[in-house]
Amino acid sequence: MASWAQELEQKRLSDRPCLEWTVRAFAAHSLELAGSAHPDGSRIVLVDGVATPLGGRQLTAEEIPEGM
């Protein structure tokens, strides 16, 4: 089991940047749900009209909000 410090570090490095990117993308109207689904039944998310793969996508360094 991860220690509390490890959990906080994971949130800082992964969860927080992902959440912040998602909120910004919603605000910019860059996200939408496709009418189709992945093989597992989860809805396909479009980012600027491009379908994301099953399991999501990796943020690039340029997409991670400053200070993260």
Secondary structure as the mmCIF struct_conf table of DSSP 4:
data_model
#
loop_
_struct_conf.conf_type_id
_struct_conf.id
_struct_conf.beg_label_comp_id
_struct_conf.beg_label_asym_id
_struct_conf.beg_label_seq_id
_struct_conf.end_label_comp_id
_struct_conf.end_label_asym_id
_struct_conf.end_label_seq_id
HELX_RH_AL_P HELX_RH_AL_P1 TRP A 4 GLN A 10
HELX_RH_PI_P HELX_RH_PI_P1 LYS A 11 ASP A 15
HELX_RH_AL_P HELX_RH_AL_P2 ARG A 16 ALA A 27
TURN_TY1_P TURN_TY1_P1 ALA A 28 HIS A 29
STRN STRN1 LEU A 31 ALA A 37
TURN_TY1_P TURN_TY1_P2 PRO A 39 ASP A 40
BEND BEND1 GLY A 41 GLY A 41
HELX_LH_PP_P HELX_LH_PP_P1 SER A 42 SER A 42
STRN STRN2 ARG A 43 VAL A 47
TURN_TY1_P TURN_TY1_P3 ASP A 48 GLY A 49
STRN STRN3 VAL A 50 ALA A 51
HELX_LH_PP_P HELX_LH_PP_P2 THR A 52 PRO A 53
TURN_TY1_P TURN_TY1_P4 LEU A 54 GLY A 55
HELX_LH_PP_P HELX_LH_PP_P3 GLN A 58 THR A 60
HELX_RH_3T_P HELX_RH_3T_P1 ALA A 61 GLU A 63
BEND BEND2 ILE A 64 ILE A 64
HELX_LH_PP_P HELX_LH_PP_P4 PRO A 65 PRO A 65
TURN_TY1_P TURN_TY1_P5 GLU A 66 GLY A 67
#
